[in-house]
Amino acid sequence: MSVYVGEFIGTILLVLLGDGVCCNVSLEKSGFKGGGAVHILIGWGMAVMVPAFAMSNFVGCGSAFNPAVTIGAALRSGDWSTVPGQIIAQLLGGFVGAAILILLYNDHIKATANDDAVRGCFCTGPSIPNVGLNFLSEFVATCVLVLTLSLIPAGTDRTVWVLVYGVIVACGASFGGLTGYAMNAARDSAPRFAYQLLAPNFGKKNADWGYGWIPLVAPICGAVVASLLYNALAAAHMFG
């Protein structure tokens, strides 16, 4: 049970801190309005690293907070026993985290007439719509994320989680301008659904599910390829 509770609470924290950064710099009348890309990069890196540190106290919790990362870990370990439960916990956590933000920023959402800006606080979208390249962007970004995380040395020293911050910031700095570097259905699909159901709007709210399938499917594909590559390298005794 602890692994599911850890993934649930950790994903709530991830979305609160990560999407919270986007709300803070994008919504009208926020004191940090206009904070910009660097603010978002720093905030999102911390939003992943802080829960990763905290939830590592939960027995069996791998601090994934991401269905793609969970699936990749199962491919590498061969243990699928907790995967369905972890993914459900992550998606529920993403929804709850977004719902809390919608409550906290309710007045600011009502003050923001640009619905695209409001939606962008909770889920990603492409800077230039192109299904093939948008899919490839999320695929490559998640492939880099999962392969890099899998190569971070495992152990009891929790300081290795600092490297997670570097990975997230690097992916955002390199790929964020393309599709918003979702890399995670729990931080995109679940908050997108919360936005669709709960966010106040001006009668033109659009969750953009026409694009929304990409950050749901492409990260899983990227995680699978990265993990298969890791397994092939491990089988060839490439690691010390």
PyMOL commands that set and color helices and strands:
alter all, ss='L'
color gray80, all
select helices_A, chain A and resi 2-26+36-55+67-77+83-104+106-111+115-122+131-151+158-179+185-187+189-198+209-212+214-235
alter helices_A, ss='H'
color red, helices_A
deselect
rebuild
show_as cartoon
